[in-house]
Amino acid sequence: MSALASASWAFAAEPAASSAGVGANNHSAQSAKVLRYAFQIAETGFDPAQISDDYSRTITPHIFEALYAYDYLAMPVKVIPLTAAGLPEIANDFKTWTIHLKPGIYFVDDPAFHAAHDTNSTNSARRLKPGERRELTAEDYVYSLKRFADPTINAPLYANVEELGIQGLLALRKQAMAAKRALNYDTPIEGLKALDRYTLQIKLNQPRPRLLETLAASDLYGAVAREVVEFYGDRIMEHPVGTGPFVLSQWRRSSFIVLEKNPAYRERYYEADPAPGDAEGQAMLAHFKGRRIPMIDRVEISIIEESQPRWLSFLNSEHDLSFIVPPEFINIALPGNKLAPNLAQRGMKLQRTLTPDEAFTFFNMEDPVVGGYTPDKVALRRAISLGLDVEREIRQVRRGQAVLAQSHVVPHTSGYDPAYRSEMSLYDPARANALLDTYGYVDRDGDGWRDMPDGSPLVLEVATQPDSLSRQYDELWQRSFNALKIKVRFFPGKWPEQMKAARAGKLMLWMMGNAANSSDGQEALQYLYGPQAGNQNISRFRLKEFDNLYERMQVIPDSPERDALFLQAKRLQAAYMPIKTHVHRYRNDLTQPWLIGYRRPVFRSEFWHFVDIEKK
């Protein structure tokens, strides 16, 4: 299934309106190929074990490398070897995975590799001589995966690794927690072994038929060198050292990020496997096939939270890519969802994609007002859901760039059924008010606002962000809640701070987004899986019936049986409403005429090494 609803791509180029700036490897301002664009939300850092946000996870896969990757042009998606020499050898009903690495892959040179190391450790790393390079080995993947289980790191996505059921890893973590110390990385475990310098073996407690896609996540599971982590300690978030095509060269936190081409990156060439009928993909392949990657010298990312300056930077040719045209400018840039003639005349190109993502509102199931599993609490959440006018949200705020969602399972993933319908997408304020009346949420003190069944005030505290787009959502929500006679209080905060509060269980409800990292729809259901509470399960929903479904889905291959479990899981979400899934979004990306070869990846945001800047 193609991810592109429409796309336009060509090789025409025209002069740039401004200089690209000084690039990597002593390129002059005129010759350096610099990719410039903006994030709308700030990053948190660049240590794979300590990040969870999409913005940091856009940077890390260009620095670190996992064993596998997604073919850049293949649709349906296809996993291919990256640092692995081939596909895994799978045995014991998907419970034993043996992977051979390519020899001759090296980390970027760094002072950490030339410093003295702890001689009491059984770590095989040694101090390198000047000019000597540190080779990637199977032991690096053993160490990198173990780091997620280290309680002193407090990895936000550790639960994802625990779910894999790597033999011995949980026991090793519990030992460290009991002793209140860091994980003992030198303790061997059955589930993670370097059989030799270039052979990794993973043994699991349960079958994991879809482990291959997990092993293709360079943003999280790219190889990290132990010497680097130990050398930089608490500063590791700002000192990423990997084997990938780019190197972090400048970082002004929450402001500006610069990466330069890895000058010692191995010989890697543009290869892809677009479908025979994919004209765009075939044209890209014909143009780039055999070119050494990366083709650009430098990437500059600005953090611009407000939509207007971000959009103007692109219009003024200060940026080469508008990664998601801001909703406020959709009607100007894309009338009728087509590229505006004035932009087309400038040679700009549009890619419009129904992405495997969602926007949703979670309810804190431990909150005394909106949480809980009793009929009155369920009725309150379902009434709020029925009272939110998502179709108006799509028309007015999203400018038509979304479709109604029926569940938390997103397009382009297993378990997604475009024909499925549920209460999730309904807007019915009359029914919402009737539910509230029936379960005792009535105005008891005559002030015009509903109260709790016990007579205390009913006040919803809604987290938001201090930007113009968020204010539009707040105004829409205010209208919806006024129609239900529910008093609401909005409190703004920067996204990273709101996320920390959400994970700590301190927010009542908040609207946020999620994008799939693989074609497995079960990934989205982590947001409802009890053991993930406080991690991916931001709502802290705990329901044994749902957890049992989730665990059965993990161990069986894709099949009609698994599809039936997806259906049951979606119905439970709609019944208990711990999460109100609003929409699945279209993403509209615009490129300047000199940015060649861009295609939004279906899963994850790895594309820098596949694009070129071609200016006349």
N, C-alpha and C positions, 0 to 999 in steps of 0.2 A: 504494500500500500504506500503510495507516494505521500510524503509529508508536505508537498508543495501544492497549494491550491492554485497558485499562479506564480510564474517566475519569468524574468527576462534577463538574459545574460549575453554579452557580446564582448568582442575584443577591442572595440574602438577606444581610442584614448585621445585626450586633448590636453593642452597646457594647464598646469596647475596655477591657481590664483595666488599661492603663497609658497614660500620656501619650505621644504620638508624639515630642515634643521640638520644638525650634525648627527650622523648615525654611528653604528658600531664599527670597530676595526679600522678606525682612522679614515673612514669615508668622508669625503667633502660634503658640504651641505647640498651640493648639486647632485651628487651621485648616490647618496644614501637613500635606501628605500625604507620609508618610515610609515608604518600603519598607525593612524591616530583615531581614537574614538573615545567615548565617555561611558562611564557607569553612572547610573542614577542613584545608587546606594553604595556606601563605602564598604571596602573590604575589612576583614578582621586580622588577617595575617596569612603566612604561607607555610605553615607546618601542617602536612596532611593529616596528622593525628589530632590536631587541635581545632580544625575548622569544620563548619557545616554549611555556611552561607554560599549561595551560588556565585557571588562575586569573587571571593577568594578562590573558589573552586573553578573559576575560569582561568585564573593565573596558574595554579599549581600543575595542571596537566601539560603545560608548555615547558615546565621546568623538570618535572619528575616523569618517569615512565613506568607504567605497569607492564605486566607480562604480555598483555594483549591490548588491542585497540579496535575501534570500529572502522571499517572501510569508509573513506570519506564520501564516496559517491554511490555506494550500493544501496538499493532499495528493492525489496525489504532489506533491513539492516543485516550486516554480516560481520562477525568478529574475525579478526585476522591476527597473526602473531606480530608482536612489537619487539620486545626483547627476547621472547621465547623463540626457539628454533623451529617450532611447529605446533600443531594443536596438541592438547594434553592426551596422555594415555590414561584412559578411564577404566577402572575395574571395580569389582565388588559393589555392583548396583549403584553407581555414582558416588561411592563413598571413599574411593582411593583415586587420587589424581596425581599423576607424575608428569612433570614438565621439565624439558631440557632448555637451557638458556643458550643464546648465541654467545660464543666467546668473543673477546675483543671489543666489548662495550665499556666505555670509561666515564667516570664521574668528571664533572668540571673540576679543574684544579682549584684547590682551596688551602689556606694555611692549616686547616684542621688535619689534613693528611700528612703534614710534615712536622706536626707537634708530637711530643712524647705522649705515649698512651699508658694507661693503667696496667702495670705488669702483673697485677694480681687477677686480672680478668682472663678468661679463656678465649676472649674475642681474638680471632685470628689476625685482625688488622695489625699492621706494624707501621712504624714511622717510615715514610717514603723519603727517598733521597731527592735532592733537587732535580727537577726535570722528569722524575718518575711519575707515572700515572696510576691512579687507583681504578682497578678493574671492577666491574659489576660482577657479583657472584650470587649463587643461590642463597647463601647465608644472609645477604642483604634483604631478601624478601622474607626470610624467617624473622629477622629482627624487626622489619617494618610492620609486619602483621602483629607481632607480639606487643609492639608499642601501644596499640589500641587497648590492650588489656591492662596496661600499667595504671594502677589507681592514682598515682601521683600526677599523671597527665590529665586525668578526667576527660578523656576523649568524648566529645559530644555524640559521636556516632559509634561508640563502642558496641552498643546493642546490636548494630548490624553485623559486626564481626562475631559476637557471641551467638547470634542466630545461626551462623554457619555450622556451629557444633564441631569446631576443631578439637580433636581429641587432646585432652590434657590442658588446654588453654584456660578454661574456667577454673580448674583446680589450682593452676599456677597463680592466677589472679587472686583467688581466695587466700592463698598462703601469704601473698604480699599484703592483702588487706588486714589479715589477722595480726601480722607482724608490724603493721603500720609503717611500711617502707615501700620503696620502689620495687617493681617486678625484678626478679632474678633472671636476667636474660640468658645467663650461662647454664640455667637448668634445662636440659633437653626434655622435650615432650614428644609423644608418639605422633601427634597430629601435624607437626611442622618440623620437617627435617631437610637438611642439605645432604643428600646422599653422596654427593661429591661436589666439586667446585661449581659445576654447571648444571646440577640436577636437583630440583626441588620436588619434595613429595608432601602432599597434603592428605591427611586421613580425617574423615568426618564421622560423627556418631550416627548420622542419619543420611539417607540419600539426598543429594543436592543437584538435581538435574540441570539447574540453570547457573551453576557456579561459574561457568566460563564468562558470562557477562559481568559478574562481580570482579573477576580477574582482569577485566578490561577497563577498570576505573583508575586511570592515571591520576586523577585529582585527589584520590584518597589513598590508593594502594600502590602508588609509584614507589620505587625503591629509594629509601633514605639510608645514608651511611652512618653507622654507629659512631664513628670517630667524629663526624660533624656534629651530631646531637650532643655528645659528651663535651666537645670543645666549646660549643656556644651556650649550652645550658639553657637558662631562662630566656636567652636572646634568640633561640632557634626560630621563632616565628618571623624574624626579620633576616634570617640568613639561610634561605633555602639553597641547597646544593644537590643537584640531581644529574641525570645523564641525558636530559632532554635537549631540545633544539634551542632553548632560550635561557638566558641568565638574568637574574634580577640585578640591575645596575643602579637604580635610584628608587627611593620610596619616601615620599612625604605622606605620612599616614592620613587617610581620609581625604587626600587632596590630589596626589599625582604619583603614578607608578610608571617606571621605565624598565623595559627589558631589552636586551640586545642579543643578537644571534650568538649562539655558542660557537666560538671560533674553532673549537676542537671537536665539533659534532661529527660523528661517524658518517661515512658515505651512505646516504639514504636517498632514494630516488622516488619521484612521484609515480605511484602506481595506484590504480583504482579499478573497480569493477562495476561500472554503471549498467543498468538494465539495457537490453537492446533497444527498447522503445524510448529511452530517456535521451532525447535529443540534446538537451542542455548538458547532461552529464557526459555524453559522448563527445560533445564539442570541447568540454573542459579536458577530458582525457587526451584528445588528439592534440590539443595545444600544449599541455604540460608533460605528457608522458616522457619519462626518462630524465626530466629536469631534477637536479639535485635540490633537496630541501633542507632547511627553509630557504625561501627565495627572497625574503625581506630581511633587512638588517636590524630593524629596531621597531619596537612597539611602545607607543606612549598612550597611557590611559589617564584621563582626567576624571575626577569625581565631581559631577555637576548634578546636584539633587533637583534643582528647579528646571522645569521643562523648557521654558523660553530660552534661557542662555544655552542650554544643551542643543536645542534645535537651531538656534542662530549660528552656533559654532559650525554646524554642518553646512548650513546654507552659505556661510562665508568661506567655505573650503578650508576651514581650520581643521576639520575632521574628514576622514575618508569614508567613514561608515556611520550611519545613523542606526545603531543597534536598538531597534524598536522605536519607530516614529512616535513621539508623545501623543497621547489621545487628543490633547487640546488642538493639535495641528492636523489631525486626520482629514477634516473637511477641506482644508486648504491644500494639503499635499496629495490627497488621494480621493478626489471627488468621485463618488460612485465606485470606490475601491479600485480606481485606475490611477496611474501616475499622472499628476497634473501636467498639462502640455508645456508649461514654462519650465518645469523640472526635466521633462523628457528632452526638451530642446537643448538643455545643458549637458545631455548625455548621461544623466543619472539613471540607475536601474532599480527596479522594485522586486523584492521577493516577499510574497504574502504567503504565510504558512499557518495552518491550523496546528498548533503545537501540542505535544503531549504534556500539557500542564493544566493547572487549575488555579482559580482564586476561591478562597473559602474563608468562612468564619468559624473559629473553634470556640466552644464553650468549655470553661474550666469545670470539669465534672466534680472537682473537690470544693468548688466555691459554694458557700451556703445559700446563695440566691439562685444561681442558674444550674448548679450541679445536682447530682443525685439521680436515683433510679426509681423513685416512687412515682405513681401516676401524675401527681400534681407537678413535679419537676419536669417530667417528660412532656406534659401538656404545655408548660411554659416555653420550653425550647421549640416545640413544634409550632406554637402560636407565633413566636418571633420569626421563625422560618417562613411561615405562611404570610406574615405581614411585611416581609421585605420584598419590595418591587424590583426584582432583578431584571425584568425586561426593560424597565425605565433606566436602570443602571447601565444596561447594554446600550440603549439608545442615547442617553444624555451624557454619561460620563465616559463610557468606553467607545462612544461614537460608532457603534455597530461592529466593533472588532472582537466579538466573542459570540459563543453559542451557549444556550442554557445547559447546565450540567445536571445529570440525573443521579450521579454518585461520585465517589472519590476516585474511581478508576478512570484513567485519562485516555484520550485517543491514541492510536498507534501502539497500544499495549494489549497483552492478553487479558481477557476478561472484559474488555470494553465492547459494548454492544450498542450501536447507534439506534437500534429499535427499542431499547429498554426505556421505560418511563416510570417515574416514581413521584411521590409527593415532594421530593427535593426541589423540583422546578416550579411548583405551583405558587401562584400569588392569589390569596383568597382572604382579604382582611375581615370579611364577615365571619368566615369560619374561625379565623384566629380569635376574634373578639368573643365568639361563642365558647370556644375552648377556655379562654381566660375566665369568663363568667362561671362556667360549669365547675371549674376547679378552685373557685374562691378568690381569684385575683380581681377584686372589685374595689371601688372607691369607698372606703369605710369612714373617712373623716371629712368628706364633702369638699375636698380641695380640687377636684377635677381629675386627679391622677389615681391610677390603680394602686392598691396596697397588696401586701403579701396576705396569704390566707390567715396568718396569725395576727394581722392588723398592723404590722410594722410597714414602713414605707418600702415600696418596690422601686428601686433605683438601679438602672443598669450603668455600669462603668465601662466605657468603650475605649480601648487603646487606639491611638491613631498617630500619624506623623505630622510634623510641622511644615508641610509643603502645600502648594496650591492644589495639586491633584487630590491629595487626601482630604482637603477641606471640601471638595466637591462631593466626595463620598459621604462625609459627615453630614452635609446638608441634606442629602438624599435619605440617609438613615434617620435624621431628625424628623423629616416628613413622615416616614413610615412609622416611627415610634409614636409620634403625635396622634396618628390615626388609631393607634391601639391604646392611647391614653397611658402610655408607659413613660415615666420620667427617665431621662438619659443624661449622663454626664460624660463628656469627652475629655480625655487628657492626652496631649501630644507628647511625643518623645522620639529621639532618634531611633532608627530601625535597630541598630545593634543593641541599644539599651533595652528596647521593648522586647527583643528576642531573648535576652538574658532573663528578663522578668517573666516572660512566658514559660521558659524552661524551668524556672524556679517555682512555677505555680502561683505567681502573684498577679496575673491578669485575669479578669473575669471573662472577657471576650475580645477578640481581635481578628481583623481580616488580614490575611496574608496569602502568599502564593507558594506553589510547589511545582517543580518540573521533574518529570521522570528521568532517571539516569539509565534505564534499560527498557527492553521491550516486555518485561515481566510486570503485569499489572498489580501483582501482589506487593510490589514496592510501595505503592500508594497506600495500601491497606495497613502498612506499618503505623500510620497515624492513628489507628484504632486498636492496635494490638497491645494488650495489657502490659506485658513485660517491657514494652518500649516507653512506658509512662515516664515523662520528664525528658525523654530524648525525642525521637520522631513523633511519639504519641503525645503531642503538645496539649491535647485536651484531657489527658489522664483518664481516658475511658477504659474501664475494666469490666469485661463481660465474659464469663467463662464460655458461653456458647460461641461467641465470636472467636475467642482465642483457640478453641478446639478446631473451628473451621480453618483458621489461619495456619495452624500447625499441620493439619492434613494437607493443605495446599502446598506446603513447602516441599514435601517429600515425593509427590507424584508428578510424573511428566505432564506436559500440556496435553489435554484430552477433553472429551465431553464431560467426564467425571469432574475434572477440575473446573470446567466452565460452570457446572451446576453449583459448585461450592462458591464461586464468585457471585452467583446470583443470590444465594442465601446471605452472603456477607453484605451485599449492597442493600438488601431488604432490612437487615438489622440496623444499618446506619440510618436509613430513612425512618425506622420505627423509634429509635432512641434519640436520634438527632444530636449526637455529641459534636458533630461537625455539620455545618450548613455549607455544602459545596455550591457556589454561585455559578461559575462559568468555566468553560474551556476557552482559551484565548487564541485569537489570531495575532500573529506577530508580523509587523510590516517593517522590513529592513530596507534602507536605501543605501546605495553605494555611489560614490563618485565615479566618473567614467574611467579613471585611471586605476581603480581597485579591481583587479581581474581575478576570477576564480573563486569568488566568495559564494558559498552555499551554507545556509544555516544548518548546522548539524541537528539531526532529529533528537539525539540524546547527547547530553553534555555539550560543552562549548569549546571544542578543540578544532581550530581552523587556521591559526596564524601561519603555520608552516605550509599550508596548501594554497595560499594566496600570493599575489605578486602586485607590485606597483609598477605600472608601465605608463610612463609619461613621455610625450613627444617633446 
